[in-house]
Amino acid sequence: MKYFDYAATTPPFEEVITTVAEVMRRHYGNPSSMHRYGEDADKLIKRSREVCATALGVSPSEIVFTSGATESNNLAIKGAALQYQTRGKHIVTVSTEHPSVYEACKQLTNLGFEVTFLPVDEEGHVSAEQVCAAVRKDTILVSIMHVNNETGRIQLVHDIGAALKKQFPRVLFHIDGVQGFGKLPVDIRGWQADLYSLSAHKLRGPKGAGLLFVREGVELFPLLSGGSQEQGVRAGTENVPLLVGMSKAVRLAGERQAETAQRMIEWRERVAAEVKTIPQLRLNSGEEAPHIVHFSYPGMKAEVLLHTLEQLGVAVSTKSACSSRLAEPSRVLLAMGRNEAEASGGIRISFGDEHTEQDIDELILALRQAVAKLESLERWKR
């Protein structure tokens, strides 16, 4: 079976697996304890924070460790909303955001906040002008995803950040960076981001670990009450093995980004070109994120094509892994103007640094065979 669902999760680096196991075995102390075991664990946490900060080009004091991107996004959005609600109760985001942003914003509407979900064009883009036009006197936060997790569309976060901070310097800017880091260059300072979310398991790190960059001077209302861990922003005993494993994955992904991206761009272009030659398919992604190709088979349920490909030895995805078991059409594709048939037949192929040219050859062959098989069945039914 060939695995082409790296946008959902990734196999950990062997170095990460070894490191996590070693830390679990040798450094099981509570980082908050004052004895040697605790101090050794605390040193590992501090070192992990420094490694992640270096990879992101920020200060260690600006890194808050979490359990993953869902918590990071919720902490950024709800934490900012609750902390700064005396300034206003309006948030701006985009209709194609990941569920952990989209649903967090919807939940805040039940607490008296107003949320503007900006529309996108047929390519999935939103402009800096749109964002700034939506900002009001009571706007406290703008949240934009760098790379869309379904289609791979890249939002121009540099332009958005520059325009937003020039006109509305007090409005916080949050970027969901989960699908971008390790595939594209990241410039948190240059983007003028106040908050930036990351998840380890998208970077060949362990599941259950993530981080949130919180710019110095920004305060967040803690979502978890308890101890004073993570500068009082995120209570709870730190998961030392996973955080050490994440720091190693972040470092490796950052160091290999340019080389990895170049190979994946070649694979993306090959697969996208093949999709364009198959009349039954419609390409939904463009030449943007290196690791994602997304297309629709209008009139065919995505699950049918997915399982047909699986029978041919290829594992792909439909929409966001967080929503893939839901029967509804893709919210992202509908927002891009696709009809219900197209939005119900979306397939996402996502690459990783372990793939080879032979893997891509096998993927293309399986795609041709799967579509031919399903088309033959459709003709027989008619």
C-alpha positions as CSV (number, residue, x, y, z in Angstrom):
1,M,0.0,0.0,0.0
2,K,1.3,3.4,-1.0
3,Y,0.4,6.2,1.4
4,F,-0.5,9.6,-0.1
5,D,-2.3,11.3,2.8
6,Y,0.6,13.3,4.3
7,A,-1.7,16.3,4.7
8,A,-3.7,14.3,7.3
9,T,-0.7,12.9,9.2
10,T,2.8,11.7,8.5
11,P,5.0,8.8,9.5
12,P,7.4,10.0,12.2
13,F,11.1,10.4,11.4
14,E,13.1,7.4,12.7
15,E,15.2,9.8,14.8
16,V,12.0,11.1,16.4
17,I,10.8,7.6,17.3
18,T,14.1,6.8,18.9
19,T,14.2,10.1,20.8
20,V,10.7,9.8,22.1
21,A,11.3,6.3,23.3
22,E,14.6,7.3,25.0
23,V,13.1,10.2,26.8
24,M,10.1,8.1,28.0
25,R,12.5,5.6,29.4
26,R,15.1,7.9,31.0
27,H,13.4,11.2,31.7
28,Y,10.1,10.5,33.3
29,G,10.3,13.2,35.9
30,N,7.7,16.0,36.2
31,P,9.3,19.2,34.8
32,S,7.7,21.2,37.7
33,S,9.4,19.0,40.4
34,M,12.4,20.5,42.1
35,H,14.5,17.3,42.5
36,R,17.0,16.1,39.9
37,Y,14.5,14.1,37.9
38,G,12.3,17.2,37.5
39,E,15.2,19.5,36.7
40,D,16.5,17.1,34.0
41,A,13.0,17.0,32.4
42,D,12.7,20.8,32.7
43,K,16.0,21.2,30.9
44,L,14.7,19.1,28.0
45,I,11.6,21.3,27.8
46,K,13.7,24.5,27.7
47,R,15.9,23.0,25.0
48,S,12.9,22.0,23.0
49,R,11.5,25.5,23.2
50,E,14.8,26.9,22.0
51,V,15.0,24.6,19.1
52,C,11.4,25.4,17.9
53,A,12.0,29.1,18.4
54,T,15.2,29.0,16.3
55,A,13.4,27.1,13.5
56,L,10.6,29.7,13.5
57,G,12.9,32.7,13.9
58,V,11.3,33.9,17.1
59,S,12.2,34.0,20.8
60,P,11.8,31.0,23.1
61,S,9.6,33.0,25.5
62,E,7.1,33.4,22.6
63,I,6.6,29.6,22.3
64,V,3.7,28.0,24.1
65,F,3.5,24.2,23.9
66,T,0.1,22.6,23.3
67,S,-1.3,19.2,22.5
68,G,-1.6,20.0,18.8
69,A,-2.9,22.5,16.2
70,T,-6.5,22.1,17.3
71,E,-5.7,23.3,20.8
72,S,-3.3,26.0,19.4
73,N,-6.0,27.4,17.1
74,N,-8.6,27.3,19.9
75,L,-6.2,29.0,22.3
76,A,-5.3,31.6,19.8
77,I,-8.9,32.5,18.8
78,K,-10.8,32.0,22.1
79,G,-7.9,33.1,24.2
80,A,-7.6,36.4,22.3
81,A,-11.4,36.9,22.1
82,L,-11.9,36.5,25.8
83,Q,-8.8,38.5,26.7
84,Y,-9.6,41.5,24.6
85,Q,-13.4,41.5,24.5
86,T,-13.5,44.9,26.2
87,R,-12.0,46.3,23.0
88,G,-14.7,44.6,20.9
89,K,-16.4,41.4,20.0
90,H,-15.8,41.1,16.2
91,I,-13.6,38.5,14.5
92,V,-12.7,38.2,10.8
93,T,-11.8,34.9,9.3
94,V,-12.3,33.0,6.0
95,S,-15.1,30.6,4.9
96,T,-12.5,27.9,3.9
97,E,-10.7,27.7,7.2
98,H,-9.9,24.4,9.0
99,P,-12.6,23.1,11.3
100,S,-10.6,23.9,14.4
101,V,-10.7,27.6,13.4
102,Y,-14.1,27.6,11.7
103,E,-15.9,25.8,14.6
104,A,-14.1,27.8,17.3
105,C,-15.3,31.0,15.7
106,K,-18.9,29.7,15.4
107,Q,-18.8,28.7,19.1
108,L,-17.8,32.2,20.0
109,T,-21.0,33.5,18.4
110,N,-22.9,31.7,21.1
111,L,-21.0,33.9,23.6
112,G,-22.0,37.1,22.0
113,F,-19.2,37.6,19.5
114,E,-19.8,38.4,15.8
115,V,-17.7,36.7,13.2
116,T,-17.3,37.7,9.5
117,F,-16.6,34.6,7.4
118,L,-15.0,36.1,4.2
119,P,-15.9,34.5,0.9
120,V,-13.2,33.3,-1.5
121,D,-12.9,33.4,-5.2
122,E,-13.2,30.2,-7.4
123,E,-9.5,29.6,-6.8
124,G,-9.9,29.7,-3.0
125,H,-8.1,33.0,-2.4
126,V,-9.0,36.0,-0.3
127,S,-7.3,39.4,-0.8
128,A,-5.8,41.8,1.7
129,E,-8.3,44.4,0.5
130,Q,-11.2,42.1,1.4
131,V,-9.7,41.5,4.9
132,C,-9.2,45.1,5.6
133,A,-12.6,46.1,4.3
134,A,-14.2,43.7,6.8
135,V,-12.4,45.1,9.8
136,R,-14.6,47.3,12.0
137,K,-14.0,49.5,15.0
138,D,-14.8,46.6,17.3
139,T,-12.6,44.0,15.4
140,I,-10.1,42.3,17.7
141,L,-8.8,39.4,15.7
142,V,-8.2,38.3,12.1
143,S,-7.5,34.6,11.6
144,I,-6.2,33.3,8.2
145,M,-4.9,29.9,7.2
146,H,-1.5,30.0,5.3
147,V,-2.1,26.8,3.2
148,N,-5.6,25.3,2.9
149,N,-5.5,21.8,4.2
150,E,-7.9,20.5,1.4
151,T,-6.9,22.2,-1.8
152,G,-3.4,23.5,-1.0
153,R,-4.3,27.1,-1.8
154,I,-1.9,29.6,-0.4
155,Q,-3.2,32.8,1.1
156,L,-0.9,35.8,0.8
157,V,-0.4,36.2,4.5
158,H,2.5,38.6,4.0
159,D,0.3,41.0,2.1
160,I,-2.6,40.6,4.5
161,G,-0.4,41.1,7.5
162,A,1.2,44.2,6.0
163,A,-2.1,45.8,5.1
164,L,-3.8,44.9,8.3
165,K,-1.1,46.2,10.6
166,K,-0.7,49.4,8.6
167,Q,-4.3,50.3,8.9
168,F,-5.3,48.5,12.1
169,P,-2.2,48.0,14.3
170,R,-4.2,47.0,17.3
171,V,-6.1,44.1,15.6
172,L,-4.4,40.8,16.3
173,F,-3.3,38.6,13.4
174,H,-3.4,34.8,13.7
175,I,-2.0,32.4,11.1
176,D,-2.8,28.7,11.0
177,G,0.5,27.5,9.7
178,V,0.0,23.8,10.0
179,Q,0.2,22.9,6.3
180,G,2.8,25.5,5.4
181,F,5.8,24.9,7.7
182,G,8.3,22.4,6.2
183,K,6.9,22.9,2.7
184,L,7.1,26.6,2.2
185,P,9.4,29.3,3.6
186,V,8.0,30.8,6.9
187,D,8.6,34.4,8.0
188,I,6.5,35.0,11.1
189,R,8.1,38.4,11.8
190,G,7.9,39.5,8.2
191,W,4.2,38.5,8.1
192,Q,3.6,40.6,11.3
193,A,1.8,37.7,12.9
194,D,0.8,37.9,16.5
195,L,-0.2,34.3,16.7
196,Y,1.0,31.2,14.7
197,S,-0.2,27.6,15.1
198,L,1.8,24.4,14.4
199,S,1.3,20.7,14.8
200,A,4.0,18.1,15.2
201,H,2.3,15.2,13.4
202,K,2.1,17.1,10.1
203,L,5.9,17.3,10.2
204,R,6.8,13.7,10.8
205,G,6.7,14.3,14.5
206,P,4.5,12.6,17.2
207,K,0.8,13.1,17.5
208,G,-0.4,14.9,20.6
209,A,2.1,17.8,20.4
210,G,1.9,21.3,19.0
211,L,2.8,24.8,19.6
212,L,1.5,28.4,19.5
213,F,3.7,31.4,18.8
214,V,2.4,34.2,20.9
215,R,4.1,37.5,20.1
216,E,5.7,39.3,23.1
217,G,3.2,41.7,24.6
218,V,0.1,39.7,23.5
219,E,-1.9,38.2,26.3
220,L,-4.3,35.3,26.1
221,F,-7.1,34.1,28.4
222,P,-6.1,30.6,29.4
223,L,-8.6,27.9,28.3
224,L,-7.2,25.4,30.9
225,S,-7.0,26.4,34.5
226,G,-4.5,24.9,36.9
227,G,-0.8,25.2,37.3
228,S,1.6,27.9,36.0
229,Q,3.1,25.8,33.2
230,E,3.7,27.5,29.8
231,Q,3.9,30.9,31.4
232,G,0.4,30.5,32.9
233,V,-1.2,30.3,29.4
234,R,-1.6,26.5,29.2
235,A,-1.9,24.6,32.5
236,G,-1.0,20.9,32.8
237,T,2.1,18.8,33.1
238,E,4.2,19.0,29.9
239,N,4.5,15.9,27.8
240,V,8.2,15.8,27.8
241,P,8.8,12.9,25.3
242,L,6.4,14.3,22.7
243,L,7.7,17.8,23.0
244,V,11.3,16.7,22.6
245,G,10.2,14.6,19.6
246,M,8.4,17.6,18.1
247,S,11.4,19.9,18.5
248,K,13.5,17.4,16.6
249,A,10.8,17.1,13.8
250,V,10.5,20.8,13.5
251,R,14.3,21.2,13.2
252,L,14.6,18.5,10.6
253,A,11.6,19.7,8.6
254,G,12.9,23.3,8.6
255,E,16.4,22.2,7.5
256,R,15.1,20.1,4.7
257,Q,12.3,22.4,3.5
258,A,13.8,23.7,0.3
259,E,15.1,20.3,-0.9
260,T,11.8,18.5,0.0
261,A,9.7,21.2,-1.6
262,Q,11.5,21.0,-4.9
263,R,10.9,17.2,-5.2
264,M,7.3,17.5,-4.3
265,I,6.6,20.3,-6.8
266,E,7.8,18.0,-9.5
267,W,5.4,15.2,-8.3
268,R,2.6,17.7,-7.9
269,E,3.0,18.9,-11.5
270,R,3.1,15.4,-12.9
271,V,0.0,14.3,-11.1
272,A,-1.9,17.5,-11.8
273,A,-1.0,17.2,-15.5
274,E,-2.4,13.6,-15.5
275,V,-5.6,14.7,-13.8
276,K,-6.2,17.3,-16.6
277,T,-6.0,14.5,-19.2
278,I,-8.8,12.5,-17.6
279,P,-12.2,13.9,-18.8
280,Q,-14.1,12.7,-15.7
281,L,-12.0,14.7,-13.3
282,R,-11.8,18.4,-12.5
283,L,-8.7,19.9,-10.9
284,N,-9.3,22.1,-7.9
285,S,-5.7,22.9,-6.9
286,G,-3.2,24.9,-8.7
287,E,0.6,25.4,-8.7
288,E,0.8,26.5,-5.1
289,A,1.4,24.2,-2.1
290,P,4.1,21.7,-3.2
291,H,2.5,18.7,-1.4
292,I,-1.2,18.8,-2.4
293,V,-3.2,17.9,-5.5
294,H,-7.0,18.1,-5.2
295,F,-9.5,17.2,-7.8
296,S,-13.2,16.2,-8.1
297,Y,-15.0,13.4,-9.9
298,P,-18.4,15.1,-10.3
299,G,-21.3,12.7,-9.9
300,M,-19.1,10.1,-8.1
301,K,-19.0,9.9,-4.3
302,A,-15.5,10.6,-3.1
303,E,-15.6,7.5,-0.9
304,V,-16.2,5.3,-3.9
305,L,-13.1,6.5,-5.7
306,L,-11.1,6.5,-2.5
307,H,-11.9,2.8,-1.9
308,T,-11.3,1.9,-5.5
309,L,-7.8,3.4,-5.3
310,E,-7.3,1.6,-2.0
311,Q,-8.1,-1.7,-3.7
312,L,-5.4,-0.8,-6.2
313,G,-2.8,-0.2,-3.4
314,V,-3.0,3.6,-3.0
315,A,-4.2,5.4,0.1
316,V,-5.6,9.0,-0.5
317,S,-8.1,11.2,1.3
318,T,-11.3,13.0,0.6
319,K,-11.4,16.3,2.6
320,S,-9.9,17.4,5.9
321,A,-9.2,14.3,8.1
322,C,-11.2,16.0,10.9
323,S,-14.3,15.9,8.6
324,S,-13.7,13.0,6.2
325,R,-16.1,10.7,7.9
326,L,-19.0,13.2,7.5
327,A,-21.3,12.6,4.6
328,E,-21.8,16.3,3.7
329,P,-20.2,17.9,0.6
330,S,-16.9,19.7,1.2
331,R,-17.6,23.1,2.8
332,V,-14.3,24.4,1.3
333,L,-15.3,23.4,-2.3
334,L,-18.8,24.8,-1.9
335,A,-17.2,28.1,-0.8
336,M,-15.1,28.1,-3.9
337,G,-18.3,27.9,-6.0
338,R,-18.2,24.3,-6.9
339,N,-21.6,22.6,-7.3
340,E,-22.8,19.9,-4.9
341,A,-21.7,17.1,-7.2
342,E,-18.2,18.4,-7.4
343,A,-18.1,19.2,-3.7
344,S,-19.2,15.6,-2.9
345,G,-16.6,14.0,-5.2
346,G,-13.4,15.7,-4.0
347,I,-10.1,13.7,-3.6
348,R,-6.9,15.0,-2.0
349,I,-3.5,13.5,-2.8
350,S,-0.7,14.7,-0.6
351,F,3.0,13.9,-0.8
352,G,5.8,13.4,1.6
353,D,9.6,13.5,1.5
354,E,9.8,9.7,1.5
355,H,8.1,9.3,-1.9
356,T,10.0,8.3,-5.0
357,E,9.4,8.6,-8.7
358,Q,8.3,5.0,-8.8
359,D,5.7,5.8,-6.2
360,I,4.3,8.6,-8.4
361,D,4.3,6.2,-11.4
362,E,2.2,3.7,-9.4
363,L,-0.1,6.4,-8.2
364,I,-0.8,7.7,-11.8
365,L,-1.4,4.1,-13.0
366,A,-3.8,3.4,-10.2
367,L,-5.7,6.7,-10.8
368,R,-6.1,5.8,-14.5
369,Q,-7.3,2.3,-13.6
370,A,-9.7,3.4,-10.9
371,V,-11.4,6.0,-13.1
372,A,-11.6,3.5,-16.0
373,K,-13.1,0.9,-13.7
374,L,-15.7,3.3,-12.3
375,E,-16.6,4.7,-15.7
376,S,-17.1,1.1,-17.0
377,L,-19.5,0.4,-14.1
378,E,-21.4,3.6,-14.7
379,R,-21.9,2.7,-18.4
380,W,-23.0,-0.8,-17.4
381,K,-25.6,0.7,-15.0
382,R,-27.0,2.9,-17.8
